[in-house]
Amino acid sequence: MAVESIAACPIPHVEFAELHCITNYSFLRGASHPEEMVKQAAELGYQAIAITDECSYAGLVKAHMAAKECGIKLIVGAEFHLEEDLHLILLAPCRTAYGQLSALITKLRRRSPKGEYTITLNDLNWGIDECLALWVPAVTDIQTLLTQGRQLKSLLPELWIALELFHEAQDLDKTAHALTVSMRLELPIVAANNVHTHVALRQPLQDVMTAI
C-alpha cells in the first residue's frame, strides 16, 4: 500500500538550468558531445543548459543547432582555472557579454602556446563587466575563501557562488562554507553539477580519459 501511495503521488515540476557542462571539446575531460548534452537536458525537462568548455567556444555551433532543434535555451559560457587557484565559469547573458567573453578567450589563447592558456586575477580587471561569473570555491578554510571572495567581488560586478555537491565526504563542509561566504559577502548561491557526461553509460569512457 505504501509503495502504491508513493507511486500515485505526482512528481512536482522543478525548473532547472544546468550552468556548468564540460564536453569532449575540453580535451581529456568531457566524455560527451555538446549536442548530446543539449538533447539530454531537453529530455530531462531542463529550462536551459550552459556549455562551458575550458577557455573555449569550440562546441557552441553543434550545441546551438541541437538547442534550436530541441527548443531549449542555450547559455554561452566558458570555464577558467586561474593561476591563483581559483575556479570560475563566465556566462554570457547578452550579446555584449558574448563578445566580451570571446575577446577574453582570444587574448588568453594568443599569448600562450597552442592548446594552453593562462589567466590571472589581473585579466579580470576590464572587459567582462557584462558577464555573469560563477565561482566554484575550493575545499579550504573559511578565511581563505572570504579573502578570495572579496577579491573576486571587487573585480566582477555579477558574481554568484556555484555550489557543486557529489555525494561525497566534503559535501557538508562545502555547503557550510558556501552559506557562510554567501551571508558574509552578500553573494547569491546557485546549484551546478560540473557535468562531464550526458548519461551514466558514458562514465567508463570518462574514467579512461581521466586516467590518461
N, C-alpha and C positions, 0 to 999 in steps of 0.2 A: 504494500500500500504506500509506504513511504517513497519507494522508487517511482511508482506511478505518479504520485503527487508532485515530485520534483520534475519529472519529465513533462508534466502538463503545464508547468509554470512557463509563461512566455519569457524569452530572453530579452532583456532590455537593450534598446538600441543605444550604442555609445559612439558618439562622433570622435574620430581619432585621425590624426595625421602623423605619419612617421617622418621624423625630421633628420634622421641620420642613417643613411644607407650607403654602403660601400659595394661597388660592383667589381666585375672582373677587369675593369679598366684601372683599378688600383692594383698594380702588379703584385702577384703573390699574396693578395689579401682577400679580395672578394671572389666568391665562387659561383656567382650568378650573373647573367647578362642584365643590363639595365631594363630591357623590355620585359624580362621575366619578373623583375622586382615590381614594375609598374602593374603588370597584369595580375599578379598575385595580390597586390594591395587592393586593386579594384574588386577582385573576387571576395576579399575579406570584408568589403564594405567600408574601407577607409575613405575619408573625405579628400585626402591629399597625400602625396608622398614626395619627399625631397631626395634627389640623387646628389650625394655629397662625396664624390670621389676625391682622393687626396691631391690637392692643388691641381685640379684638372676639370675640364668641361667635356672630356672625351666621350662620355656615354650619353650626352644630353640629346643628341639627334635621335637616336633609337628610342630613348625614353620619351621624348616629345611625341614621336609618331605613335607609340603604344598608348600614351595618355589620351591622345585625340581619339584613337580607336575605342578605348575603354570608357571614355567620359569621366576621367578622374583628373583632378588638378595636379599638375606637376610643379614642384618648387625647385628652383635652381639653387644650387649651393656647392660648397667645396669644404673639405676638411683640411686643417693645418696643424702641424706639430711644431711649436715654437722652440727655439734654442733654450729658452728659459724654462723648459719642462712644463709648458702649458699646451693644452689641447683645446682647439677652437673649431667650431663649424660656423661658417659665414653663409647666410642665406640672403637671397635677392628677392625682396617682396615687390619690387617695381623695376621698370626698365632702367632707370638711373642706377639703381643698385646692381643690376646685371652688368652694366658697363663698368662700374667701379670694381666689381669682383673680377671681371675679365681682365682689366688692366693690372690688377694686383697679381693674378696668376702669371700673366705675361712677363711682368717685371721680375718675379721671383725665378721663373724658369730661365729667362735670358741671361741672368747673371750667374747661373750655376751650370755645372757640367750636365750634359744630356741625360735625362732621366732622373735628375735630382733637383732639389730646391732647398733654400734656406730662408727662414723667416724669423725675425726678432720683434720685440715689442716696438722698436723704432719704426717698423714698417706699418704699424697701425696708426701712426700719428696723423696721417692725411689720406684723403681719397676714398674712404669706405664708410662715410657717415650715414649713408642711406641703407647700409646692410644691417640685418639683424644677426647679432652674434650669440651663439650658444657656447657656453663654457662648460667643459666636462672636467670637474675638479678631480685632481689626483687623490689617491688614498694616502693622506698625510695628516699632519697635526693641524688643528683648527687655526692656530696663529698664522701658519704659513698660508693657509687658504684665505684668510682675511686679508693678508698683505697682497696676495695675488689678485684677489677680487677688487681691492681698491685700485690697484694699477690698471686692471682691465676697464673698470668703470670710468676711470679718468680719460681713457682713450676711445671707448666705444659708447656712443650715445644710446644704443639699444642693445643691452646685454641681459641675457637670461642664463640661468643655471640649468644645464641638462642633467637630469638625474637618470642614470642608466643602471638598472638592477638586473642581476643574472642568477638569482637564487644561489648565492654563494655566501661564505662566511663574512665577507666585508659589507654586505648589503646594509646591515643595521648601522654601522659606523658611517657609511656613505650617506645614508638618509639623514642621520642626526646632524652631520656636518653641513649638508646642503641646507637643512632647515635653519641652522644657526647662522650660516653666511647669508641666507636669504633675509632673515629678520634683521641682522646687524647692518647689512648694506642695502637693504630695500631692493632686492633683486628678485624677479619672478622665477619660479621653478617650473620646468616643463618636462614631461616624460619623453624619453627617447630610448632606443634599443640597440643602436650601433649594429645594424643588420648587415650580415655578410653573405647570407644565403636566402633564397626565396622559399625554399621548402627544406624540411629536415633531411630528406633523402640526399641532398647535396652536401651534407656535413662531411662524409668521408673525403670528398674532393677538397673541401676546405681544410681538413686536417692535413692532407698531403701537402698542400701549398704552404701552410703554416710551417710544416716540418722543413720544407725546402728553404 
